[in-house]
Amino acid sequence: MAVNKNARTSSSTQKFFCSCGGEIKMKTLFESGKVKTIAECEKCKRSERRPSDFK
Ligand SMILES: [Zn+2]
């Protein structure tokens, strides 16, 4: 796949970073029959319900 240097993160995938500097990844968990999505920091393993809660 060619990378267009003029195109900045053109996708719907928005990146979020924790206050520790780690990247926040979305995780899908299955809990008591329900699908739950959480945001977790790769580095310090802090998890929040939404990426915006890391501020
Ligand atoms: Zn962190």
mmCIF file of the protein (N, C-alpha, C, O) and its ligand, coordinates in Angstrom:
data_MODEL
# 
_entry.id   MODEL 
# 
loop_
_entity.id 
_entity.type 
_entity.pdbx_number_of_molecules 
1 polymer     1 
2 non-polymer 1 
# 
_entity_poly.entity_id                      1 
_entity_poly.type                           'polypeptide(L)' 
_entity_poly.nstd_linkage                   no 
_entity_poly.nstd_monomer                   no 
_entity_poly.pdbx_seq_one_letter_code       MAVNKNARTSSSTQKFFCSCGGEIKMKTLFESGKVKTIAECEKCKRSERRPSDFK 
_entity_poly.pdbx_seq_one_letter_code_can   MAVNKNARTSSSTQKFFCSCGGEIKMKTLFESGKVKTIAECEKCKRSERRPSDFK 
_entity_poly.pdbx_strand_id                 A 
# 
loop_
_entity_poly_seq.entity_id 
_entity_poly_seq.num 
_entity_poly_seq.mon_id 
_entity_poly_seq.hetero 
1 1  MET n 
1 2  ALA n 
1 3  VAL n 
1 4  ASN n 
1 5  LYS n 
1 6  ASN n 
1 7  ALA n 
1 8  ARG n 
1 9  THR n 
1 10 SER n 
1 11 SER n 
1 12 SER n 
1 13 THR n 
1 14 GLN n 
1 15 LYS n 
1 16 PHE n 
1 17 PHE n 
1 18 CYS n 
1 19 SER n 
1 20 CYS n 
1 21 GLY n 
1 22 GLY n 
1 23 GLU n 
1 24 ILE n 
1 25 LYS n 
1 26 MET n 
1 27 LYS n 
1 28 THR n 
1 29 LEU n 
1 30 PHE n 
1 31 GLU n 
1 32 SER n 
1 33 GLY n 
1 34 LYS n 
1 35 VAL n 
1 36 LYS n 
1 37 THR n 
1 38 ILE n 
1 39 ALA n 
1 40 GLU n 
1 41 CYS n 
1 42 GLU n 
1 43 LYS n 
1 44 CYS n 
1 45 LYS n 
1 46 ARG n 
1 47 SER n 
1 48 GLU n 
1 49 ARG n 
1 50 ARG n 
1 51 PRO n 
1 52 SER n 
1 53 ASP n 
1 54 PHE n 
1 55 LYS n 
# 
loop_
_struct_asym.id 
_struct_asym.entity_id 
A 1 
B 2 
# 
loop_
_chem_comp.id 
_chem_comp.type 
_chem_comp.mon_nstd_flag 
ALA 'L-peptide linking' y 
ARG 'L-peptide linking' y 
ASN 'L-peptide linking' y 
ASP 'L-peptide linking' y 
CYS 'L-peptide linking' y 
GLN 'L-peptide linking' y 
GLU 'L-peptide linking' y 
GLY 'peptide linking'   y 
ILE 'L-peptide linking' y 
LEU 'L-peptide linking' y 
LYS 'L-peptide linking' y 
MET 'L-peptide linking' y 
PHE 'L-peptide linking' y 
PRO 'L-peptide linking' y 
SER 'L-peptide linking' y 
THR 'L-peptide linking' y 
VAL 'L-peptide linking' y 
ZN  non-polymer         . 
# 
_pdbx_entity_nonpoly.entity_id   2 
_pdbx_entity_nonpoly.name        ? 
_pdbx_entity_nonpoly.comp_id     ZN 
# 
_pdbx_nonpoly_scheme.asym_id         B 
_pdbx_nonpoly_scheme.entity_id       2 
_pdbx_nonpoly_scheme.mon_id          ZN 
_pdbx_nonpoly_scheme.ndb_seq_num     1 
_pdbx_nonpoly_scheme.pdb_seq_num     101 
_pdbx_nonpoly_scheme.auth_seq_num    101 
_pdbx_nonpoly_scheme.pdb_mon_id      ZN 
_pdbx_nonpoly_scheme.auth_mon_id     ZN 
_pdbx_nonpoly_scheme.pdb_strand_id   A 
_pdbx_nonpoly_scheme.pdb_ins_code    . 
# 
loop_
_atom_site.group_PDB 
_atom_site.id 
_atom_site.type_symbol 
_atom_site.label_atom_id 
_atom_site.label_alt_id 
_atom_site.label_comp_id 
_atom_site.label_asym_id 
_atom_site.label_entity_id 
_atom_site.label_seq_id 
_atom_site.pdbx_PDB_ins_code 
_atom_site.Cartn_x 
_atom_site.Cartn_y 
_atom_site.Cartn_z 
_atom_site.occupancy 
_atom_site.B_iso_or_equiv 
_atom_site.pdbx_formal_charge 
_atom_site.auth_seq_id 
_atom_site.auth_comp_id 
_atom_site.auth_asym_id 
_atom_site.auth_atom_id 
_atom_site.pdbx_PDB_model_num 
ATOM   1   N  N  . MET A 1 1  ? 0.843   -1.195  0.000  1.00 0.00 ? 1   MET A N  1 
ATOM   2   C  CA . MET A 1 1  ? 0.000   0.000   0.000  1.00 0.00 ? 1   MET A CA 1 
ATOM   3   C  C  . MET A 1 1  ? 0.884   1.253   0.000  1.00 0.00 ? 1   MET A C  1 
ATOM   4   O  O  . MET A 1 1  ? 1.805   1.375   0.807  1.00 0.00 ? 1   MET A O  1 
ATOM   5   N  N  . ALA A 1 2  ? 0.601   2.142   -0.879 1.00 0.00 ? 2   ALA A N  1 
ATOM   6   C  CA . ALA A 1 2  ? 1.383   3.373   -0.997 1.00 0.00 ? 2   ALA A CA 1 
ATOM   7   C  C  . ALA A 1 2  ? 0.995   4.369   0.096  1.00 0.00 ? 2   ALA A C  1 
ATOM   8   O  O  . ALA A 1 2  ? -0.168  4.501   0.476  1.00 0.00 ? 2   ALA A O  1 
ATOM   9   N  N  . VAL A 1 3  ? 2.001   5.042   0.567  1.00 0.00 ? 3   VAL A N  1 
ATOM   10  C  CA . VAL A 1 3  ? 1.734   6.042   1.606  1.00 0.00 ? 3   VAL A CA 1 
ATOM   11  C  C  . VAL A 1 3  ? 1.858   7.435   0.991  1.00 0.00 ? 3   VAL A C  1 
ATOM   12  O  O  . VAL A 1 3  ? 2.902   7.811   0.458  1.00 0.00 ? 3   VAL A O  1 
ATOM   13  N  N  . ASN A 1 4  ? 0.822   8.144   1.075  1.00 0.00 ? 4   ASN A N  1 
ATOM   14  C  CA . ASN A 1 4  ? 0.813   9.507   0.582  1.00 0.00 ? 4   ASN A CA 1 
ATOM   15  C  C  . ASN A 1 4  ? 1.253   10.435  1.706  1.00 0.00 ? 4   ASN A C  1 
ATOM   16  O  O  . ASN A 1 4  ? 0.559   10.582  2.712  1.00 0.00 ? 4   ASN A O  1 
ATOM   17  N  N  . LYS A 1 5  ? 2.386   11.044  1.528  1.00 0.00 ? 5   LYS A N  1 
ATOM   18  C  CA . LYS A 1 5  ? 2.928   11.880  2.600  1.00 0.00 ? 5   LYS A CA 1 
ATOM   19  C  C  . LYS A 1 5  ? 2.123   13.149  2.848  1.00 0.00 ? 5   LYS A C  1 
ATOM   20  O  O  . LYS A 1 5  ? 2.213   13.768  3.909  1.00 0.00 ? 5   LYS A O  1 
ATOM   21  N  N  . ASN A 1 6  ? 1.345   13.515  1.858  1.00 0.00 ? 6   ASN A N  1 
ATOM   22  C  CA . ASN A 1 6  ? 0.535   14.715  2.022  1.00 0.00 ? 6   ASN A CA 1 
ATOM   23  C  C  . ASN A 1 6  ? -0.750  14.444  2.812  1.00 0.00 ? 6   ASN A C  1 
ATOM   24  O  O  . ASN A 1 6  ? -1.405  15.360  3.310  1.00 0.00 ? 6   ASN A O  1 
ATOM   25  N  N  . ALA A 1 7  ? -1.075  13.184  2.905  1.00 0.00 ? 7   ALA A N  1 
ATOM   26  C  CA . ALA A 1 7  ? -2.305  12.837  3.602  1.00 0.00 ? 7   ALA A CA 1 
ATOM   27  C  C  . ALA A 1 7  ? -2.017  12.561  5.063  1.00 0.00 ? 7   ALA A C  1 
ATOM   28  O  O  . ALA A 1 7  ? -1.260  11.651  5.401  1.00 0.00 ? 7   ALA A O  1 
ATOM   29  N  N  . ARG A 1 8  ? -2.606  13.325  5.889  1.00 0.00 ? 8   ARG A N  1 
ATOM   30  C  CA . ARG A 1 8  ? -2.444  13.135  7.331  1.00 0.00 ? 8   ARG A CA 1 
ATOM   31  C  C  . ARG A 1 8  ? -3.562  12.268  7.868  1.00 0.00 ? 8   ARG A C  1 
ATOM   32  O  O  . ARG A 1 8  ? -4.741  12.533  7.634  1.00 0.00 ? 8   ARG A O  1 
ATOM   33  N  N  . THR A 1 9  ? -3.185  11.250  8.575  1.00 0.00 ? 9   THR A N  1 
ATOM   34  C  CA . THR A 1 9  ? -4.141  10.334  9.203  1.00 0.00 ? 9   THR A CA 1 
ATOM   35  C  C  . THR A 1 9  ? -5.572  10.530  8.697  1.00 0.00 ? 9   THR A C  1 
ATOM   36  O  O  . THR A 1 9  ? -6.446  11.064  9.381  1.00 0.00 ? 9   THR A O  1 
ATOM   37  N  N  . SER A 1 10 ? -5.753  10.080  7.495  1.00 0.00 ? 10  SER A N  1 
ATOM   38  C  CA . SER A 1 10 ? -6.991  10.329  6.782  1.00 0.00 ? 10  SER A CA 1 
ATOM   39  C  C  . SER A 1 10 ? -8.137  9.429   7.209  1.00 0.00 ? 10  SER A C  1 
ATOM   40  O  O  . SER A 1 10 ? -9.213  9.464   6.613  1.00 0.00 ? 10  SER A O  1 
ATOM   41  N  N  . SER A 1 11 ? -7.918  8.648   8.207  1.00 0.00 ? 11  SER A N  1 
ATOM   42  C  CA . SER A 1 11 ? -8.937  7.666   8.537  1.00 0.00 ? 11  SER A CA 1 
ATOM   43  C  C  . SER A 1 11 ? -9.796  8.064   9.719  1.00 0.00 ? 11  SER A C  1 
ATOM   44  O  O  . SER A 1 11 ? -9.625  9.128   10.313 1.00 0.00 ? 11  SER A O  1 
ATOM   45  N  N  . SER A 1 12 ? -10.701 7.201   10.034 1.00 0.00 ? 12  SER A N  1 
ATOM   46  C  CA . SER A 1 12 ? -11.598 7.431   11.157 1.00 0.00 ? 12  SER A CA 1 
ATOM   47  C  C  . SER A 1 12 ? -10.926 7.060   12.474 1.00 0.00 ? 12  SER A C  1 
ATOM   48  O  O  . SER A 1 12 ? -11.455 7.326   13.553 1.00 0.00 ? 12  SER A O  1 
ATOM   49  N  N  . THR A 1 13 ? -9.764  6.448   12.368 1.00 0.00 ? 13  THR A N  1 
ATOM   50  C  CA . THR A 1 13 ? -9.080  6.020   13.584 1.00 0.00 ? 13  THR A CA 1 
ATOM   51  C  C  . THR A 1 13 ? -8.339  7.192   14.201 1.00 0.00 ? 13  THR A C  1 
ATOM   52  O  O  . THR A 1 13 ? -7.290  7.615   13.716 1.00 0.00 ? 13  THR A O  1 
ATOM   53  N  N  . GLN A 1 14 ? -8.889  7.686   15.240 1.00 0.00 ? 14  GLN A N  1 
ATOM   54  C  CA . GLN A 1 14 ? -8.283  8.810   15.922 1.00 0.00 ? 14  GLN A CA 1 
ATOM   55  C  C  . GLN A 1 14 ? -7.385  8.287   17.031 1.00 0.00 ? 14  GLN A C  1 
ATOM   56  O  O  . GLN A 1 14 ? -7.735  7.343   17.740 1.00 0.00 ? 14  GLN A O  1 
ATOM   57  N  N  . LYS A 1 15 ? -6.242  8.904   17.169 1.00 0.00 ? 15  LYS A N  1 
ATOM   58  C  CA . LYS A 1 15 ? -5.327  8.438   18.209 1.00 0.00 ? 15  LYS A CA 1 
ATOM   59  C  C  . LYS A 1 15 ? -5.450  9.270   19.466 1.00 0.00 ? 15  LYS A C  1 
ATOM   60  O  O  . LYS A 1 15 ? -5.601  10.492  19.432 1.00 0.00 ? 15  LYS A O  1 
ATOM   61  N  N  . PHE A 1 16 ? -5.380  8.564   20.568 1.00 0.00 ? 16  PHE A N  1 
ATOM   62  C  CA . PHE A 1 16 ? -5.432  9.232   21.860 1.00 0.00 ? 16  PHE A CA 1 
ATOM   63  C  C  . PHE A 1 16 ? -4.220  8.803   22.663 1.00 0.00 ? 16  PHE A C  1 
ATOM   64  O  O  . PHE A 1 16 ? -3.726  7.684   22.524 1.00 0.00 ? 16  PHE A O  1 
ATOM   65  N  N  . PHE A 1 17 ? -3.758  9.695   23.492 1.00 0.00 ? 17  PHE A N  1 
ATOM   66  C  CA . PHE A 1 17 ? -2.609  9.371   24.324 1.00 0.00 ? 17  PHE A CA 1 
ATOM   67  C  C  . PHE A 1 17 ? -2.906  9.656   25.789 1.00 0.00 ? 17  PHE A C  1 
ATOM   68  O  O  . PHE A 1 17 ? -3.557  10.639  26.144 1.00 0.00 ? 17  PHE A O  1 
ATOM   69  N  N  . CYS A 1 18 ? -2.412  8.774   26.604 1.00 0.00 ? 18  CYS A N  1 
ATOM   70  C  CA . CYS A 1 18 ? -2.541  8.877   28.051 1.00 0.00 ? 18  CYS A CA 1 
ATOM   71  C  C  . CYS A 1 18 ? -1.605  9.964   28.573 1.00 0.00 ? 18  CYS A C  1 
ATOM   72  O  O  . CYS A 1 18 ? -0.692  10.401  27.872 1.00 0.00 ? 18  CYS A O  1 
ATOM   73  N  N  . SER A 1 19 ? -1.838  10.386  29.789 1.00 0.00 ? 19  SER A N  1 
ATOM   74  C  CA . SER A 1 19 ? -0.944  11.375  30.398 1.00 0.00 ? 19  SER A CA 1 
ATOM   75  C  C  . SER A 1 19 ? 0.462   10.823  30.625 1.00 0.00 ? 19  SER A C  1 
ATOM   76  O  O  . SER A 1 19 ? 1.401   11.598  30.803 1.00 0.00 ? 19  SER A O  1 
ATOM   77  N  N  . CYS A 1 20 ? 0.621   9.505   30.620 1.00 0.00 ? 20  CYS A N  1 
ATOM   78  C  CA . CYS A 1 20 ? 1.949   8.898   30.770 1.00 0.00 ? 20  CYS A CA 1 
ATOM   79  C  C  . CYS A 1 20 ? 2.688   8.868   29.438 1.00 0.00 ? 20  CYS A C  1 
ATOM   80  O  O  . CYS A 1 20 ? 3.875   8.546   29.398 1.00 0.00 ? 20  CYS A O  1 
ATOM   81  N  N  . GLY A 1 21 ? 2.008   9.194   28.362 1.00 0.00 ? 21  GLY A N  1 
ATOM   82  C  CA . GLY A 1 21 ? 2.636   9.194   27.043 1.00 0.00 ? 21  GLY A CA 1 
ATOM   83  C  C  . GLY A 1 21 ? 2.343   7.950   26.236 1.00 0.00 ? 21  GLY A C  1 
ATOM   84  O  O  . GLY A 1 21 ? 2.689   7.873   25.058 1.00 0.00 ? 21  GLY A O  1 
ATOM   85  N  N  . GLY A 1 22 ? 1.714   6.986   26.858 1.00 0.00 ? 22  GLY A N  1 
ATOM   86  C  CA . GLY A 1 22 ? 1.366   5.749   26.148 1.00 0.00 ? 22  GLY A CA 1 
ATOM   87  C  C  . GLY A 1 22 ? 0.181   5.949   25.230 1.00 0.00 ? 22  GLY A C  1 
ATOM   88  O  O  . GLY A 1 22 ? -0.644  6.842   25.427 1.00 0.00 ? 22  GLY A O  1 
ATOM   89  N  N  . GLU A 1 23 ? 0.117   5.106   24.232 1.00 0.00 ? 23  GLU A N  1 
ATOM   90  C  CA . GLU A 1 23 ? -0.993  5.204   23.296 1.00 0.00 ? 23  GLU A CA 1 
ATOM   91  C  C  . GLU A 1 23 ? -2.193  4.440   23.845 1.00 0.00 ? 23  GLU A C  1 
ATOM   92  O  O  . GLU A 1 23 ? -2.061  3.369   24.437 1.00 0.00 ? 23  GLU A O  1 
ATOM   93  N  N  . ILE A 1 24 ? -3.351  5.018   23.632 1.00 0.00 ? 24  ILE A N  1 
ATOM   94  C  CA . ILE A 1 24 ? -4.573  4.389   24.104 1.00 0.00 ? 24  ILE A CA 1 
ATOM   95  C  C  . ILE A 1 24 ? -5.185  3.533   23.009 1.00 0.00 ? 24  ILE A C  1 
ATOM   96  O  O  . ILE A 1 24 ? -5.391  3.976   21.880 1.00 0.00 ? 24  ILE A O  1 
ATOM   97  N  N  . LYS A 1 25 ? -5.465  2.311   23.375 1.00 0.00 ? 25  LYS A N  1 
ATOM   98  C  CA . LYS A 1 25 ? -6.066  1.370   22.440 1.00 0.00 ? 25  LYS A CA 1 
ATOM   99  C  C  . LYS A 1 25 ? -7.469  1.022   22.911 1.00 0.00 ? 25  LYS A C  1 
ATOM   100 O  O  . LYS A 1 25 ? -7.748  0.934   24.107 1.00 0.00 ? 25  LYS A O  1 
ATOM   101 N  N  . MET A 1 26 ? -8.329  0.832   21.941 1.00 0.00 ? 26  MET A N  1 
ATOM   102 C  CA . MET A 1 26 ? -9.676  0.418   22.277 1.00 0.00 ? 26  MET A CA 1 
ATOM   103 C  C  . MET A 1 26 ? -9.706  -1.103  22.409 1.00 0.00 ? 26  MET A C  1 
ATOM   104 O  O  . MET A 1 26 ? -9.086  -1.830  21.633 1.00 0.00 ? 26  MET A O  1 
ATOM   105 N  N  . LYS A 1 27 ? -10.439 -1.550  23.404 1.00 0.00 ? 27  LYS A N  1 
ATOM   106 C  CA . LYS A 1 27 ? -10.568 -2.986  23.617 1.00 0.00 ? 27  LYS A CA 1 
ATOM   107 C  C  . LYS A 1 27 ? -12.035 -3.339  23.738 1.00 0.00 ? 27  LYS A C  1 
ATOM   108 O  O  . LYS A 1 27 ? -12.839 -2.591  24.295 1.00 0.00 ? 27  LYS A O  1 
ATOM   109 N  N  . THR A 1 28 ? -12.352 -4.486  23.206 1.00 0.00 ? 28  THR A N  1 
ATOM   110 C  CA . THR A 1 28 ? -13.719 -4.958  23.325 1.00 0.00 ? 28  THR A CA 1 
ATOM   111 C  C  . THR A 1 28 ? -13.752 -6.128  24.301 1.00 0.00 ? 28  THR A C  1 
ATOM   112 O  O  . THR A 1 28 ? -13.040 -7.118  24.135 1.00 0.00 ? 28  THR A O  1 
ATOM   113 N  N  . LEU A 1 29 ? -14.571 -5.995  25.295 1.00 0.00 ? 29  LEU A N  1 
ATOM   114 C  CA . LEU A 1 29 ? -14.687 -7.050  26.297 1.00 0.00 ? 29  LEU A CA 1 
ATOM   115 C  C  . LEU A 1 29 ? -16.093 -7.623  26.269 1.00 0.00 ? 29  LEU A C  1 
ATOM   116 O  O  . LEU A 1 29 ? -17.062 -6.946  25.924 1.00 0.00 ? 29  LEU A O  1 
ATOM   117 N  N  . PHE A 1 30 ? -16.170 -8.879  26.641 1.00 0.00 ? 30  PHE A N  1 
ATOM   118 C  CA . PHE A 1 30 ? -17.481 -9.494  26.761 1.00 0.00 ? 30  PHE A CA 1 
ATOM   119 C  C  . PHE A 1 30 ? -17.722 -9.747  28.239 1.00 0.00 ? 30  PHE A C  1 
ATOM   120 O  O  . PHE A 1 30 ? -17.024 -10.536 28.876 1.00 0.00 ? 30  PHE A O  1 
ATOM   121 N  N  . GLU A 1 31 ? -18.702 -9.076  28.755 1.00 0.00 ? 31  GLU A N  1 
ATOM   122 C  CA . GLU A 1 31 ? -18.949 -9.176  30.175 1.00 0.00 ? 31  GLU A CA 1 
ATOM   123 C  C  . GLU A 1 31 ? -20.423 -9.473  30.422 1.00 0.00 ? 31  GLU A C  1 
ATOM   124 O  O  . GLU A 1 31 ? -21.302 -8.711  30.020 1.00 0.00 ? 31  GLU A O  1 
ATOM   125 N  N  . SER A 1 32 ? -20.669 -10.568 31.075 1.00 0.00 ? 32  SER A N  1 
ATOM   126 C  CA . SER A 1 32 ? -22.024 -11.066 31.350 1.00 0.00 ? 32  SER A CA 1 
ATOM   127 C  C  . SER A 1 32 ? -22.976 -10.895 30.159 1.00 0.00 ? 32  SER A C  1 
ATOM   128 O  O  . SER A 1 32 ? -24.058 -10.318 30.266 1.00 0.00 ? 32  SER A O  1 
ATOM   129 N  N  . GLY A 1 33 ? -22.525 -11.416 29.043 1.00 0.00 ? 33  GLY A N  1 
ATOM   130 C  CA . GLY A 1 33 ? -23.355 -11.418 27.846 1.00 0.00 ? 33  GLY A CA 1 
ATOM   131 C  C  . GLY A 1 33 ? -23.414 -10.112 27.096 1.00 0.00 ? 33  GLY A C  1 
ATOM   132 O  O  . GLY A 1 33 ? -24.069 -10.014 26.058 1.00 0.00 ? 33  GLY A O  1 
ATOM   133 N  N  . LYS A 1 34 ? -22.736 -9.107  27.612 1.00 0.00 ? 34  LYS A N  1 
ATOM   134 C  CA . LYS A 1 34 ? -22.753 -7.811  26.948 1.00 0.00 ? 34  LYS A CA 1 
ATOM   135 C  C  . LYS A 1 34 ? -21.394 -7.462  26.367 1.00 0.00 ? 34  LYS A C  1 
ATOM   136 O  O  . LYS A 1 34 ? -20.350 -7.846  26.895 1.00 0.00 ? 34  LYS A O  1 
ATOM   137 N  N  . VAL A 1 35 ? -21.436 -6.741  25.291 1.00 0.00 ? 35  VAL A N  1 
ATOM   138 C  CA . VAL A 1 35 ? -20.197 -6.275  24.686 1.00 0.00 ? 35  VAL A CA 1 
ATOM   139 C  C  . VAL A 1 35 ? -19.888 -4.902  25.270 1.00 0.00 ? 35  VAL A C  1 
ATOM   140 O  O  . VAL A 1 35 ? -20.717 -3.993  25.268 1.00 0.00 ? 35  VAL A O  1 
ATOM   141 N  N  . LYS A 1 36 ? -18.691 -4.795  25.757 1.00 0.00 ? 36  LYS A N  1 
ATOM   142 C  CA . LYS A 1 36 ? -18.292 -3.561  26.417 1.00 0.00 ? 36  LYS A CA 1 
ATOM   143 C  C  . LYS A 1 36 ? -17.001 -3.073  25.765 1.00 0.00 ? 36  LYS A C  1 
ATOM   144 O  O  . LYS A 1 36 ? -16.058 -3.845  25.590 1.00 0.00 ? 36  LYS A O  1 
ATOM   145 N  N  . THR A 1 37 ? -16.964 -1.835  25.420 1.00 0.00 ? 37  THR A N  1 
ATOM   146 C  CA . THR A 1 37 ? -15.747 -1.290  24.838 1.00 0.00 ? 37  THR A CA 1 
ATOM   147 C  C  . THR A 1 37 ? -15.075 -0.380  25.842 1.00 0.00 ? 37  THR A C  1 
ATOM   148 O  O  . THR A 1 37 ? -15.693 0.527   26.399 1.00 0.00 ? 37  THR A O  1 
ATOM   149 N  N  . ILE A 1 38 ? -13.813 -0.637  26.060 1.00 0.00 ? 38  ILE A N  1 
ATOM   150 C  CA . ILE A 1 38 ? -13.049 0.213   26.968 1.00 0.00 ? 38  ILE A CA 1 
ATOM   151 C  C  . ILE A 1 38 ? -11.808 0.734   26.264 1.00 0.00 ? 38  ILE A C  1 
ATOM   152 O  O  . ILE A 1 38 ? -11.372 0.191   25.249 1.00 0.00 ? 38  ILE A O  1 
ATOM   153 N  N  . ALA A 1 39 ? -11.265 1.773   26.814 1.00 0.00 ? 39  ALA A N  1 
ATOM   154 C  CA . ALA A 1 39 ? -10.023 2.323   26.304 1.00 0.00 ? 39  ALA A CA 1 
ATOM   155 C  C  . ALA A 1 39 ? -8.935  1.993   27.315 1.00 0.00 ? 39  ALA A C  1 
ATOM   156 O  O  . ALA A 1 39 ? -9.100  2.214   28.515 1.00 0.00 ? 39  ALA A O  1 
ATOM   157 N  N  . GLU A 1 40 ? -7.829  1.466   26.825 1.00 0.00 ? 40  GLU A N  1 
ATOM   158 C  CA . GLU A 1 40 ? -6.749  1.110   27.741 1.00 0.00 ? 40  GLU A CA 1 
ATOM   159 C  C  . GLU A 1 40 ? -5.426  1.661   27.253 1.00 0.00 ? 40  GLU A C  1 
ATOM   160 O  O  . GLU A 1 40 ? -5.117  1.607   26.062 1.00 0.00 ? 40  GLU A O  1 
ATOM   161 N  N  . CYS A 1 41 ? -4.650  2.191   28.179 1.00 0.00 ? 41  CYS A N  1 
ATOM   162 C  CA . CYS A 1 41 ? -3.325  2.689   27.852 1.00 0.00 ? 41  CYS A CA 1 
ATOM   163 C  C  . CYS A 1 41 ? -2.385  1.504   27.687 1.00 0.00 ? 41  CYS A C  1 
ATOM   164 O  O  . CYS A 1 41 ? -2.338  0.607   28.528 1.00 0.00 ? 41  CYS A O  1 
ATOM   165 N  N  . GLU A 1 42 ? -1.642  1.516   26.592 1.00 0.00 ? 42  GLU A N  1 
ATOM   166 C  CA . GLU A 1 42 ? -0.691  0.435   26.325 1.00 0.00 ? 42  GLU A CA 1 
ATOM   167 C  C  . GLU A 1 42 ? 0.423   0.388   27.348 1.00 0.00 ? 42  GLU A C  1 
ATOM   168 O  O  . GLU A 1 42 ? 0.949   -0.678  27.669 1.00 0.00 ? 42  GLU A O  1 
ATOM   169 N  N  . LYS A 1 43 ? 0.770   1.543   27.849 1.00 0.00 ? 43  LYS A N  1 
ATOM   170 C  CA . LYS A 1 43 ? 1.955   1.664   28.676 1.00 0.00 ? 43  LYS A CA 1 
ATOM   171 C  C  . LYS A 1 43 ? 1.691   1.402   30.159 1.00 0.00 ? 43  LYS A C  1 
ATOM   172 O  O  . LYS A 1 43 ? 2.335   0.546   30.766 1.00 0.00 ? 43  LYS A O  1 
ATOM   173 N  N  . CYS A 1 44 ? 0.756   2.130   30.730 1.00 0.00 ? 44  CYS A N  1 
ATOM   174 C  CA . CYS A 1 44 ? 0.528   1.989   32.167 1.00 0.00 ? 44  CYS A CA 1 
ATOM   175 C  C  . CYS A 1 44 ? -0.696  1.121   32.477 1.00 0.00 ? 44  CYS A C  1 
ATOM   176 O  O  . CYS A 1 44 ? -1.001  0.872   33.644 1.00 0.00 ? 44  CYS A O  1 
ATOM   177 N  N  . LYS A 1 45 ? -1.394  0.662   31.439 1.00 0.00 ? 45  LYS A N  1 
ATOM   178 C  CA . LYS A 1 45 ? -2.541  -0.242  31.582 1.00 0.00 ? 45  LYS A CA 1 
ATOM   179 C  C  . LYS A 1 45 ? -3.734  0.384   32.303 1.00 0.00 ? 45  LYS A C  1 
ATOM   180 O  O  . LYS A 1 45 ? -4.629  -0.309  32.787 1.00 0.00 ? 45  LYS A O  1 
ATOM   181 N  N  . ARG A 1 46 ? -3.719  1.688   32.355 1.00 0.00 ? 46  ARG A N  1 
ATOM   182 C  CA . ARG A 1 46 ? -4.879  2.371   32.922 1.00 0.00 ? 46  ARG A CA 1 
ATOM   183 C  C  . ARG A 1 46 ? -6.043  2.199   31.952 1.00 0.00 ? 46  ARG A C  1 
ATOM   184 O  O  . ARG A 1 46 ? -5.865  2.299   30.738 1.00 0.00 ? 46  ARG A O  1 
ATOM   185 N  N  . SER A 1 47 ? -7.202  1.947   32.476 1.00 0.00 ? 47  SER A N  1 
ATOM   186 C  CA . SER A 1 47 ? -8.339  1.826   31.572 1.00 0.00 ? 47  SER A CA 1 
ATOM   187 C  C  . SER A 1 47 ? -9.478  2.734   31.985 1.00 0.00 ? 47  SER A C  1 
ATOM   188 O  O  . SER A 1 47 ? -9.774  2.930   33.164 1.00 0.00 ? 47  SER A O  1 
ATOM   189 N  N  . GLU A 1 48 ? -10.093 3.272   30.963 1.00 0.00 ? 48  GLU A N  1 
ATOM   190 C  CA . GLU A 1 48 ? -11.214 4.195   31.167 1.00 0.00 ? 48  GLU A CA 1 
ATOM   191 C  C  . GLU A 1 48 ? -12.315 3.789   30.197 1.00 0.00 ? 48  GLU A C  1 
ATOM   192 O  O  . GLU A 1 48 ? -12.092 3.016   29.265 1.00 0.00 ? 48  GLU A O  1 
ATOM   193 N  N  . ARG A 1 49 ? -13.478 4.313   30.430 1.00 0.00 ? 49  ARG A N  1 
ATOM   194 C  CA . ARG A 1 49 ? -14.588 3.965   29.547 1.00 0.00 ? 49  ARG A CA 1 
ATOM   195 C  C  . ARG A 1 49 ? -14.444 4.583   28.170 1.00 0.00 ? 49  ARG A C  1 
ATOM   196 O  O  . ARG A 1 49 ? -14.850 3.994   27.168 1.00 0.00 ? 49  ARG A O  1 
ATOM   197 N  N  . ARG A 1 50 ? -13.870 5.763   28.124 1.00 0.00 ? 50  ARG A N  1 
ATOM   198 C  CA . ARG A 1 50 ? -13.694 6.451   26.854 1.00 0.00 ? 50  ARG A CA 1 
ATOM   199 C  C  . ARG A 1 50 ? -12.279 7.010   26.763 1.00 0.00 ? 50  ARG A C  1 
ATOM   200 O  O  . ARG A 1 50 ? -11.684 7.364   27.781 1.00 0.00 ? 50  ARG A O  1 
ATOM   201 N  N  . PRO A 1 51 ? -11.736 7.092   25.550 1.00 0.00 ? 51  PRO A N  1 
ATOM   202 C  CA . PRO A 1 51 ? -10.390 7.658   25.384 1.00 0.00 ? 51  PRO A CA 1 
ATOM   203 C  C  . PRO A 1 51 ? -10.288 9.080   25.908 1.00 0.00 ? 51  PRO A C  1 
ATOM   204 O  O  . PRO A 1 51 ? -9.233  9.495   26.388 1.00 0.00 ? 51  PRO A O  1 
ATOM   205 N  N  . SER A 1 52 ? -11.371 9.818   25.818 1.00 0.00 ? 52  SER A N  1 
ATOM   206 C  CA . SER A 1 52 ? -11.344 11.212  26.265 1.00 0.00 ? 52  SER A CA 1 
ATOM   207 C  C  . SER A 1 52 ? -11.274 11.344  27.785 1.00 0.00 ? 52  SER A C  1 
ATOM   208 O  O  . SER A 1 52 ? -11.026 12.435  28.299 1.00 0.00 ? 52  SER A O  1 
ATOM   209 N  N  . ASP A 1 53 ? -11.487 10.262  28.496 1.00 0.00 ? 53  ASP A N  1 
ATOM   210 C  CA . ASP A 1 53 ? -11.383 10.298  29.956 1.00 0.00 ? 53  ASP A CA 1 
ATOM   211 C  C  . ASP A 1 53 ? -9.943  10.290  30.462 1.00 0.00 ? 53  ASP A C  1 
ATOM   212 O  O  . ASP A 1 53 ? -9.705  10.433  31.661 1.00 0.00 ? 53  ASP A O  1 
ATOM   213 N  N  . PHE A 1 54 ? -9.008  10.127  29.577 1.00 0.00 ? 54  PHE A N  1 
ATOM   214 C  CA . PHE A 1 54 ? -7.600  10.092  29.977 1.00 0.00 ? 54  PHE A CA 1 
ATOM   215 C  C  . PHE A 1 54 ? -6.982  11.447  30.232 1.00 0.00 ? 54  PHE A C  1 
ATOM   216 O  O  . PHE A 1 54 ? -5.850  11.537  30.708 1.00 0.00 ? 54  PHE A O  1 
ATOM   217 N  N  . LYS A 1 55 ? -7.702  12.486  29.924 1.00 0.00 ? 55  LYS A N  1 
ATOM   218 C  CA . LYS A 1 55 ? -7.143  13.819  30.088 1.00 0.00 ? 55  LYS A CA 1 
ATOM   219 C  C  . LYS A 1 55 ? -6.911  14.171  31.557 1.00 0.00 ? 55  LYS A C  1 
ATOM   220 O  O  . LYS A 1 55 ? -6.441  15.267  31.863 1.00 0.00 ? 55  LYS A O  1 
HETATM 221 ZN ZN . ZN  B 2 .  ? -0.786  5.535   30.564 1.00 0.00 2 101 ZN  A ZN 1 
# 
